[in-house]
Structure formats: structure tokens, C-alpha cells
């Protein structure tokens, strides 16, 4: 039997909404790297990173 992984916002590995923790758990990568990527996307004016994060927060269901 294989286990099907689903993308969910994390309740354990969260700082704000659990988006980065959920993506990290889904892909098996540390959530730090996703947090860093969203932070870097915030640098050029904030809009790209903020919109991506808000979109992910809306689209990805919670655990």
C-alpha cells in the first residue's frame, strides 16, 4: 500500500499561516528554504512575494 501525500498548510510547522511549512512537508524539504524564497520575493517592492503567499494561503487547504 502506498501513501498519497496531499498538499496542506501545516499546523505544526508554521510561523504565520503554515504555507511554507506545508510546502516543505509535502516536498520533503526544510521549510526554511521556502520562507527564504518568499522573503527574497518580497524585496523588489513586496508585491510579488506577498501576492504569491496570499494566493497560496487561499488555495492550499489547512490540515
N, CA, C and O atoms as a Tinker XYZ file with bonds, in Angstrom:
   252  protein
     1  N      0.833000   -1.177000    0.000000    73     2
     2  CA     0.000000    0.000000    0.000000    64     1     3
     3  C      0.883000    1.248000    0.000000    63     2     4     5
     4  O      1.832000    1.350000    0.778000    81     3
     5  N      0.570000    2.161000   -0.851000    73     3     6
     6  CA     1.318000    3.408000   -0.891000    64     5     7
     7  C      0.483000    4.525000   -0.277000    63     6     8     9
     8  O     -0.745000    4.538000   -0.368000    81     7
     9  N      1.181000    5.446000    0.340000    73     7    10
    10  CA     0.510000    6.580000    0.960000    64     9    11
    11  C      0.525000    7.753000   -0.007000    63    10    12    13
    12  O      1.576000    8.106000   -0.541000    81    11
    13  N     -0.621000    8.350000   -0.232000    73    11    14
    14  CA    -0.720000    9.502000   -1.120000    64    13    15
    15  C     -0.531000   10.761000   -0.293000    63    14    16    17
    16  O     -1.269000   11.006000    0.662000    81    15
    17  N      0.465000   11.560000   -0.667000    73    15    18
    18  CA     0.717000   12.814000    0.030000    64    17    19
    19  C     -0.162000   13.908000   -0.578000    63    18    20    21
    20  O     -0.296000   14.006000   -1.798000    81    19
    21  N     -0.747000   14.714000    0.277000    73    19    22
    22  CA    -1.532000   15.843000   -0.195000    64    21    23
    23  C     -0.929000   17.126000    0.350000    63    22    24    25
    24  O     -0.377000   17.157000    1.451000    81    23
    25  N     -1.042000   18.162000   -0.427000    73    23    26
    26  CA    -0.513000   19.465000   -0.028000    64    25    27
    27  C     -1.502000   20.127000    0.911000    63    26    28    29
    28  O     -2.647000   20.388000    0.541000    81    27
    29  N     -1.057000   20.394000    2.117000    73    27    30
    30  CA    -1.875000   21.045000    3.147000    64    29    31
    31  C     -1.012000   22.059000    3.886000    63    30    32    33
    32  O      0.201000   21.887000    4.006000    81    31
    33  N     -1.653000   23.121000    4.384000    73    31    34
    34  CA    -0.941000   24.066000    5.238000    64    33    35
    35  C     -0.672000   23.382000    6.570000    63    34    36    37
    36  O     -1.555000   22.735000    7.131000    81    35
    37  N      0.529000   23.524000    7.065000    73    35    38
    38  CA     0.943000   22.832000    8.278000    64    37    39
    39  C      0.409000   23.525000    9.532000    63    38    40    41
    40  O      0.381000   24.753000    9.614000    81    39
    41  N     -0.011000   22.720000   10.500000    73    39    42
    42  CA    -0.390000   23.261000   11.800000    64    41    43
    43  C      0.770000   23.161000   12.787000    63    42    44    45
    44  O      0.803000   23.894000   13.775000    81    43
    45  N      1.715000   22.267000   12.532000    73    43    46
    46  CA     2.859000   22.090000   13.430000    64    45    47
    47  C      4.022000   22.992000   13.055000    63    46    48    49
    48  O      4.651000   23.585000   13.931000    81    47
    49  N      4.314000   23.103000   11.780000    73    47    50
    50  CA     5.485000   23.825000   11.290000    64    49    51
    51  C      5.035000   25.134000   10.658000    63    50    52    53
    52  O      5.117000   25.310000    9.443000    81    51
    53  N      4.559000   26.050000   11.496000    73    51    54
    54  CA     4.033000   27.294000   10.961000    64    53    55
    55  C      4.596000   28.470000   11.740000    63    54    56    57
    56  O      4.910000   28.374000   12.927000    81    55
    57  N      4.711000   29.583000   11.026000    73    55    58
    58  CA     5.060000   30.850000   11.665000    64    57    59
    59  C      3.879000   31.798000   11.517000    63    58    60    61
    60  O      3.484000   32.450000   12.484000    81    59
    61  N      3.321000   31.880000   10.336000    73    59    62
    62  CA     2.180000   32.765000   10.116000    64    61    63
    63  C      0.939000   31.965000    9.734000    63    62    64    65
    64  O     -0.002000   31.874000   10.522000    81    63
    65  N      0.928000   31.391000    8.550000    73    63    66
    66  CA    -0.265000   30.659000    8.104000    64    65    67
    67  C      0.018000   29.192000    7.804000    63    66    68    69
    68  O     -0.914000   28.445000    7.504000    81    67
    69  N      1.257000   28.763000    7.874000    73    67    70
    70  CA     1.604000   27.374000    7.618000    64    69    71
    71  C      1.841000   27.035000    6.169000    63    70    72    73
    72  O      1.974000   25.861000    5.823000    81    71
    73  N      1.898000   28.038000    5.311000    73    71    74
    74  CA     2.089000   27.791000    3.879000    64    73    75
    75  C      3.468000   27.182000    3.618000    63    74    76    77
    76  O      3.570000   26.143000    2.967000    81    75
    77  N      4.510000   27.809000    4.112000    73    75    78
    78  CA     5.870000   27.316000    3.861000    64    77    79
    79  C      6.107000   25.964000    4.524000    63    78    80    81
    80  O      6.752000   25.091000    3.944000    81    79
    81  N      5.590000   25.789000    5.735000    73    79    82
    82  CA     5.723000   24.507000    6.416000    64    81    83
    83  C      5.008000   23.398000    5.669000    63    82    84    85
    84  O      5.522000   22.284000    5.573000    81    83
    85  N      3.836000   23.687000    5.142000    73    83    86
    86  CA     3.088000   22.695000    4.382000    64    85    87
    87  C      3.766000   22.316000    3.076000    63    86    88    89
    88  O      3.804000   21.142000    2.706000    81    87
    89  N      4.297000   23.306000    2.384000    73    87    90
    90  CA     5.015000   23.025000    1.133000    64    89    91
    91  C      6.278000   22.225000    1.433000    63    90    92    93
    92  O      6.618000   21.296000    0.700000    81    91
    93  N      6.969000   22.585000    2.505000    73    91    94
    94  CA     8.177000   21.865000    2.893000    64    93    95
    95  C      7.894000   20.418000    3.249000    63    94    96    97
    96  O      8.630000   19.522000    2.836000    81    95
    97  N      6.835000   20.180000    4.012000    73    95    98
    98  CA     6.463000   18.806000    4.367000    64    97    99
    99  C      6.045000   18.008000    3.139000    63    98   100   101
   100  O      6.358000   16.822000    3.033000    81    99
   101  N      5.348000   18.644000    2.220000    73    99   102
   102  CA     4.891000   17.962000    1.006000    64   101   103
   103  C      6.065000   17.540000    0.128000    63   102   104   105
   104  O      6.086000   16.429000   -0.401000    81   103
   105  N      7.041000   18.434000   -0.024000    73   103   106
   106  CA     8.176000   18.147000   -0.897000    64   105   107
   107  C      9.354000   17.497000   -0.186000    63   106   108   109
   108  O     10.306000   17.065000   -0.835000    81   107
   109  N      9.299000   17.425000    1.142000    73   107   110
   110  CA    10.386000   16.804000    1.896000    64   109   111
   111  C     11.615000   17.684000    2.008000    63   110   112   113
   112  O     12.731000   17.183000    2.151000    81   111
   113  N     11.418000   18.997000    1.942000    73   111   114
   114  CA    12.500000   19.972000    2.037000    64   113   115
   115  C     12.222000   20.847000    3.247000    63   114   116   117
   116  O     11.066000   21.051000    3.618000    81   115
   117  N     13.267000   21.360000    3.857000    73   115   118
   118  CA    13.100000   22.231000    5.012000    64   117   119
   119  C     12.259000   23.453000    4.648000    63   118   120   121
   120  O     12.434000   24.043000    3.582000    81   119
   121  N     11.348000   23.825000    5.544000    73   119   122
   122  CA    10.500000   24.996000    5.321000    64   121   123
   123  C     11.312000   26.275000    5.281000    63   122   124   125
   124  O     10.855000   27.277000    4.731000    81   123
   125  N     12.508000   26.262000    5.852000    73   123   126
   126  CA    13.385000   27.426000    5.833000    64   125   127
   127  C     13.618000   27.930000    4.420000    63   126   128   129
   128  O     13.616000   29.140000    4.189000    81   127
   129  N     13.818000   27.026000    3.474000    73   127   130
   130  CA    14.121000   27.418000    2.100000    64   129   131
   131  C     12.924000   28.097000    1.438000    63   130   132   133
   132  O     13.104000   29.019000    0.642000    81   131
   133  N     11.736000   27.668000    1.746000    73   131   134
   134  CA    10.545000   28.310000    1.190000    64   133   135
   135  C     10.311000   29.673000    1.841000    63   134   136   137
   136  O      9.898000   30.625000    1.180000    81   135
   137  N     10.581000   29.753000    3.142000    73   135   138
   138  CA    10.475000   31.045000    3.818000    64   137   139
   139  C     11.486000   32.033000    3.238000    63   138   140   141
   140  O     11.175000   33.206000    3.035000    81   139
   141  N     12.683000   31.550000    2.979000    73   139   142
   142  CA    13.709000   32.396000    2.382000    64   141   143
   143  C     13.297000   32.844000    0.981000    63   142   144   145
   144  O     13.513000   33.999000    0.614000    81   143
   145  N     12.709000   31.946000    0.198000    73   143   146
   146  CA    12.275000   32.295000   -1.165000    64   145   147
   147  C     11.175000   33.353000   -1.135000    63   146   148   149
   148  O     11.199000   34.289000   -1.935000    81   147
   149  N     10.208000   33.217000   -0.219000    73   147   150
   150  CA     9.159000   34.233000   -0.104000    64   149   151
   151  C      9.746000   35.556000    0.379000    63   150   152   153
   152  O      9.307000   36.619000   -0.058000    81   151
   153  N     10.720000   35.506000    1.263000    73   151   154
   154  CA    11.369000   36.722000    1.742000    64   153   155
   155  C     12.122000   37.423000    0.606000    63   154   156   157
   156  O     12.053000   38.645000    0.481000    81   155
   157  N     12.826000   36.669000   -0.207000    73   155   158
   158  CA    13.540000   37.243000   -1.354000    64   157   159
   159  C     12.543000   37.820000   -2.352000    63   158   160   161
   160  O     12.809000   38.860000   -2.954000    81   159
   161  N     11.402000   37.164000   -2.537000    73   159   162
   162  CA    10.383000   37.679000   -3.458000    64   161   163
   163  C      9.747000   38.964000   -2.930000    63   162   164   165
   164  O      9.176000   39.729000   -3.707000    81   163
   165  N      9.837000   39.214000   -1.614000    73   163   166
   166  CA     9.316000   40.456000   -1.038000    64   165   167
   167  C     10.221000   41.659000   -1.294000    63   166   168   169
   168  O      9.759000   42.799000   -1.256000    81   167
   169  N     11.493000   41.418000   -1.553000    73   167   170
   170  CA    12.475000   42.505000   -1.676000    64   169   171
   171  C     12.150000   43.490000   -2.801000    63   170   172   173
   172  O     12.238000   44.694000   -2.560000    81   171
   173  N     11.779000   43.060000   -4.016000    73   171   174
   174  CA    11.576000   44.044000   -5.077000    64   173   175
   175  C     10.245000   44.812000   -4.997000    63   174   176   177
   176  O      9.577000   44.999000   -6.014000    81   175
   177  N      9.871000   45.245000   -3.819000    73   175   178
   178  CA     8.671000   46.045000   -3.679000    64   177   179
   179  C      7.575000   45.357000   -2.890000    63   178   180   181
   180  O      6.565000   45.982000   -2.567000    81   179
   181  N      7.752000   44.097000   -2.577000    73   179   182
   182  CA     6.811000   43.386000   -1.737000    64   181   183
   183  C      5.649000   42.728000   -2.443000    63   182   184   185
   184  O      5.112000   41.742000   -1.939000    81   183
   185  N      5.245000   43.234000   -3.581000    73   183   186
   186  CA     4.034000   42.741000   -4.236000    64   185   187
   187  C      4.166000   41.289000   -4.714000    63   186   188   189
   188  O      3.266000   40.495000   -4.443000    81   187
   189  N      5.240000   40.906000   -5.409000    73   187   190
   190  CA     5.294000   39.521000   -5.910000    64   189   191
   191  C      5.251000   38.487000   -4.789000    63   190   192   193
   192  O      4.476000   37.533000   -4.867000    81   191
   193  N      6.053000   38.652000   -3.765000    73   191   194
   194  CA     6.083000   37.684000   -2.681000    64   193   195
   195  C      4.810000   37.673000   -1.875000    63   194   196   197
   196  O      4.327000   36.607000   -1.492000    81   195
   197  N      4.261000   38.831000   -1.612000    73   195   198
   198  CA     3.036000   38.921000   -0.832000    64   197   199
   199  C      1.856000   38.310000   -1.584000    63   198   200   201
   200  O      1.048000   37.593000   -0.993000    81   199
   201  N      1.754000   38.585000   -2.867000    73   199   202
   202  CA     0.662000   38.011000   -3.658000    64   201   203
   203  C      0.765000   36.496000   -3.762000    63   202   204   205
   204  O     -0.240000   35.793000   -3.655000    81   203
   205  N      1.979000   35.993000   -3.970000    73   203   206
   206  CA     2.163000   34.547000   -4.037000    64   205   207
   207  C      1.786000   33.887000   -2.719000    63   206   208   209
   208  O      1.121000   32.851000   -2.704000    81   207
   209  N      2.214000   34.490000   -1.612000    73   207   210
   210  CA     1.918000   33.919000   -0.302000    64   209   211
   211  C      0.414000   33.954000   -0.024000    63   210   212   213
   212  O     -0.154000   32.964000    0.437000    81   211
   213  N     -0.225000   35.078000   -0.301000    73   211   214
   214  CA    -1.667000   35.188000   -0.076000    64   213   215
   215  C     -2.448000   34.216000   -0.955000    63   214   216   217
   216  O     -3.422000   33.615000   -0.502000    81   215
   217  N     -2.029000   34.061000   -2.199000    73   215   218
   218  CA    -2.668000   33.117000   -3.104000    64   217   219
   219  C     -2.522000   31.689000   -2.582000    63   218   220   221
   220  O     -3.484000   30.921000   -2.579000    81   219
   221  N     -1.311000   31.339000   -2.141000    73   219   222
   222  CA    -1.089000   30.004000   -1.588000    64   221   223
   223  C     -1.913000   29.796000   -0.324000    63   222   224   225
   224  O     -2.421000   28.699000   -0.094000    81   223
   225  N     -2.055000   30.833000    0.500000    73   223   226
   226  CA    -2.830000   30.747000    1.733000    64   225   227
   227  C     -4.307000   30.469000    1.419000    63   226   228   229
   228  O     -4.975000   29.730000    2.142000    81   227
   229  N     -4.796000   31.063000    0.351000    73   227   230
   230  CA    -6.197000   30.880000   -0.042000    64   229   231
   231  C     -6.406000   29.510000   -0.690000    63   230   232   233
   232  O     -7.396000   28.837000   -0.407000    81   231
   233  N     -5.489000   29.100000   -1.547000    73   231   234
   234  CA    -5.663000   27.900000   -2.355000    64   233   235
   235  C     -5.362000   26.612000   -1.577000    63   234   236   237
   236  O     -6.083000   25.626000   -1.731000    81   235
   237  N     -4.316000   26.602000   -0.751000    73   235   238
   238  CA    -3.905000   25.390000   -0.046000    64   237   239
   239  C     -4.776000   25.200000    1.197000    63   238   240   241
   240  O     -4.807000   26.078000    2.060000    81   239
   241  N     -5.472000   24.091000    1.305000    73   239   242
   242  CA    -6.325000   23.878000    2.479000    64   241   243
   243  C     -5.502000   23.581000    3.731000    63   242   244   245
   244  O     -4.355000   23.143000    3.635000    81   243
   245  N     -6.083000   23.818000    4.891000    73   243   246
   246  CA    -5.424000   23.564000    6.157000    64   245   247
   247  C     -5.518000   22.088000    6.522000    63   246   248   249
   248  O     -6.392000   21.374000    6.029000    81   247
   249  N     -4.618000   21.637000    7.385000    73   247   250
   250  CA    -4.646000   20.248000    7.873000    64   249   251
   251  C     -5.886000   20.004000    8.707000    63   250   252
   252  O     -6.088000   18.896000    9.205000    81   251
